[in-house]
């Protein structure tokens, strides 16, 4: 059995024959801790000198914590589930997520509809990407293909109020088509490509579309207008 002198926190080697008498020099500061043996020690140094690990930094018992009797499970960073956040806090554990462990459970349908995340990784579907906290870059496997459209001019008006040269261009911009033809959608103009430049500096399919937008025609050609002479 060891004989211990509680005077400081320094272990002193002895030169005498075994068994050695460990001189433990601890201060008289009162900062109680509870050891794993269920006993209260005046401070952590004294507990250490007794060869006892600290269970909590207060008087025994350690489980004195007033928490409401509410079941709202949380998962601690130690991988254990606690009845509520208060219980986890009382145990000195940080909350990893506000549900039962494990935290990475995400209910997604077993449908393979690959998407490419903005992190450059392919996910089985948009749900799985969302569960991983990743945004969807395109609805196909990575890498996302560059959007190539024909130069055919068949204007459509997107739901964002922008006119796109054709449906493909709107799709590439991830914008749904509101109506076929130039914006605004209320205009009943013939689909006749006779470009004009409006006073607002924008090119319109024809004079009718310019008037529908409330813009006077500056010149009968695509913008910009050039004055000769």
URNORPE-V980463 format. One record per residue. N is the residue number from 1. RES is the residue in three letters. PSI is psi in radians with two decimals (* if undefined). Layout:
# URNORPE-V980463
n->N res->RES psi->PSI
n->N res->RES psi->PSI
This chain:
# URNORPE-V980463
n->1 res->UNK psi->2.39
n->2 res->UNK psi->2.51
n->3 res->UNK psi->2.20
n->4 res->UNK psi->2.39
n->5 res->UNK psi->2.01
n->6 res->UNK psi->1.53
n->7 res->UNK psi->-0.61
n->8 res->UNK psi->-2.95
n->9 res->UNK psi->0.33
n->10 res->UNK psi->2.28
n->11 res->UNK psi->2.20
n->12 res->UNK psi->2.20
n->13 res->UNK psi->2.49
n->14 res->UNK psi->2.63
n->15 res->UNK psi->-0.02
n->16 res->UNK psi->3.04
n->17 res->UNK psi->2.71
n->18 res->UNK psi->2.63
n->19 res->UNK psi->2.56
n->20 res->UNK psi->2.67
n->21 res->UNK psi->1.93
n->22 res->UNK psi->2.13
n->23 res->UNK psi->2.00
n->24 res->UNK psi->1.97
n->25 res->UNK psi->1.83
n->26 res->UNK psi->2.61
n->27 res->UNK psi->2.91
n->28 res->UNK psi->0.18
n->29 res->UNK psi->2.30
n->30 res->UNK psi->1.80
n->31 res->UNK psi->1.36
n->32 res->UNK psi->2.49
n->33 res->UNK psi->2.70
n->34 res->UNK psi->2.19
n->35 res->UNK psi->2.90
n->36 res->UNK psi->-0.19
n->37 res->UNK psi->0.05
n->38 res->UNK psi->0.14
n->39 res->UNK psi->2.60
n->40 res->UNK psi->2.34
n->41 res->UNK psi->2.55
n->42 res->UNK psi->-0.54
n->43 res->UNK psi->3.00
n->44 res->UNK psi->-0.46
n->45 res->UNK psi->-0.76
n->46 res->UNK psi->-0.65
n->47 res->UNK psi->-0.73
n->48 res->UNK psi->-0.73
n->49 res->UNK psi->-0.52
n->50 res->UNK psi->-0.04
n->51 res->UNK psi->0.51
n->52 res->UNK psi->2.32
n->53 res->UNK psi->2.64
n->54 res->UNK psi->2.27
n->55 res->UNK psi->-0.74
n->56 res->UNK psi->2.73
n->57 res->UNK psi->1.08
n->58 res->UNK psi->3.09
n->59 res->UNK psi->2.65
n->60 res->UNK psi->2.60
n->61 res->UNK psi->2.87
n->62 res->UNK psi->-0.36
n->63 res->UNK psi->0.38
n->64 res->UNK psi->1.76
n->65 res->UNK psi->2.07
n->66 res->UNK psi->1.81
n->67 res->UNK psi->2.56
n->68 res->UNK psi->2.62
n->69 res->UNK psi->1.03
n->70 res->UNK psi->2.28
n->71 res->UNK psi->1.77
n->72 res->UNK psi->1.31
n->73 res->UNK psi->2.49
n->74 res->UNK psi->2.71
n->75 res->UNK psi->2.19
n->76 res->UNK psi->2.86
n->77 res->UNK psi->-0.03
n->78 res->UNK psi->0.07
n->79 res->UNK psi->0.16
n->80 res->UNK psi->2.55
n->81 res->UNK psi->2.36
n->82 res->UNK psi->2.62
n->83 res->UNK psi->-0.71
n->84 res->UNK psi->3.07
n->85 res->UNK psi->-0.60
n->86 res->UNK psi->-0.78
n->87 res->UNK psi->-0.68
n->88 res->UNK psi->-0.73
n->89 res->UNK psi->-0.72
n->90 res->UNK psi->-0.53
n->91 res->UNK psi->-0.01
n->92 res->UNK psi->0.51
n->93 res->UNK psi->2.40
n->94 res->UNK psi->2.57
n->95 res->UNK psi->2.22
n->96 res->UNK psi->-0.73
n->97 res->UNK psi->2.74
n->98 res->UNK psi->1.08
n->99 res->UNK psi->3.08
n->100 res->UNK psi->2.65
n->101 res->UNK psi->2.61
n->102 res->UNK psi->2.89
n->103 res->UNK psi->-0.36
n->104 res->UNK psi->0.35
n->105 res->UNK psi->2.20
n->106 res->UNK psi->2.04
n->107 res->UNK psi->1.84
n->108 res->UNK psi->2.57
n->109 res->UNK psi->2.60
n->110 res->UNK psi->0.98
n->111 res->UNK psi->2.25
n->112 res->UNK psi->1.79
n->113 res->UNK psi->1.34
n->114 res->UNK psi->2.47
n->115 res->UNK psi->2.69
n->116 res->UNK psi->2.14
n->117 res->UNK psi->2.81
n->118 res->UNK psi->-0.02
n->119 res->UNK psi->0.05
n->120 res->UNK psi->0.16
n->121 res->UNK psi->2.58
n->122 res->UNK psi->2.37
n->123 res->UNK psi->2.63
n->124 res->UNK psi->-0.61
n->125 res->UNK psi->3.03
n->126 res->UNK psi->-0.58
n->127 res->UNK psi->-0.77
n->128 res->UNK psi->-0.59
n->129 res->UNK psi->-0.73
n->130 res->UNK psi->-0.71
n->131 res->UNK psi->-0.53
n->132 res->UNK psi->0.02
n->133 res->UNK psi->0.51
n->134 res->UNK psi->2.40
n->135 res->UNK psi->2.70
n->136 res->UNK psi->2.17
n->137 res->UNK psi->-0.74
n->138 res->UNK psi->2.72
n->139 res->UNK psi->1.09
n->140 res->UNK psi->3.03
n->141 res->UNK psi->2.67
n->142 res->UNK psi->2.59
n->143 res->UNK psi->2.78
n->144 res->UNK psi->2.30
n->145 res->UNK psi->2.57
n->146 res->UNK psi->2.48
n->147 res->UNK psi->1.99
n->148 res->UNK psi->2.16
n->149 res->UNK psi->2.68
n->150 res->UNK psi->2.75
n->151 res->UNK psi->0.16
n->152 res->UNK psi->2.30
n->153 res->UNK psi->1.73
n->154 res->UNK psi->1.40
n->155 res->UNK psi->2.51
n->156 res->UNK psi->2.67
n->157 res->UNK psi->2.10
n->158 res->UNK psi->2.85
n->159 res->UNK psi->-0.22
n->160 res->UNK psi->0.08
n->161 res->UNK psi->0.17
n->162 res->UNK psi->2.47
n->163 res->UNK psi->2.23
n->164 res->UNK psi->2.54
n->165 res->UNK psi->-0.45
n->166 res->UNK psi->3.03
n->167 res->UNK psi->-0.64
n->168 res->UNK psi->-0.75
n->169 res->UNK psi->-0.69
n->170 res->UNK psi->-0.74
n->171 res->UNK psi->-0.71
n->172 res->UNK psi->-0.56
n->173 res->UNK psi->0.03
n->174 res->UNK psi->0.70
n->175 res->UNK psi->2.31
n->176 res->UNK psi->2.56
n->177 res->UNK psi->2.23
n->178 res->UNK psi->-0.74
n->179 res->UNK psi->2.83
n->180 res->UNK psi->2.34
n->181 res->UNK psi->3.08
n->182 res->UNK psi->2.72
n->183 res->UNK psi->2.60
n->184 res->UNK psi->2.87
n->185 res->UNK psi->-0.28
n->186 res->UNK psi->-0.09
n->187 res->UNK psi->2.25
n->188 res->UNK psi->1.48
n->189 res->UNK psi->2.60
n->190 res->UNK psi->2.54
n->191 res->UNK psi->1.39
n->192 res->UNK psi->2.08
n->193 res->UNK psi->1.63
n->194 res->UNK psi->1.35
n->195 res->UNK psi->2.43
n->196 res->UNK psi->2.74
n->197 res->UNK psi->2.16
n->198 res->UNK psi->2.91
n->199 res->UNK psi->-0.28
n->200 res->UNK psi->0.04
n->201 res->UNK psi->0.16
n->202 res->UNK psi->2.59
n->203 res->UNK psi->2.32
n->204 res->UNK psi->2.67
n->205 res->UNK psi->-0.74
n->206 res->UNK psi->3.10
n->207 res->UNK psi->-0.55
n->208 res->UNK psi->-0.78
n->209 res->UNK psi->-0.59
n->210 res->UNK psi->-0.79
n->211 res->UNK psi->-0.69
n->212 res->UNK psi->-0.53
n->213 res->UNK psi->0.01
n->214 res->UNK psi->0.46
n->215 res->UNK psi->2.34
n->216 res->UNK psi->2.65
n->217 res->UNK psi->2.19
n->218 res->UNK psi->-0.74
n->219 res->UNK psi->2.70
n->220 res->UNK psi->1.08
n->221 res->UNK psi->2.89
n->222 res->UNK psi->2.59
n->223 res->UNK psi->2.60
n->224 res->UNK psi->2.87
n->225 res->UNK psi->2.36
n->226 res->UNK psi->2.28
n->227 res->UNK psi->2.16
n->228 res->UNK psi->2.35
n->229 res->UNK psi->*
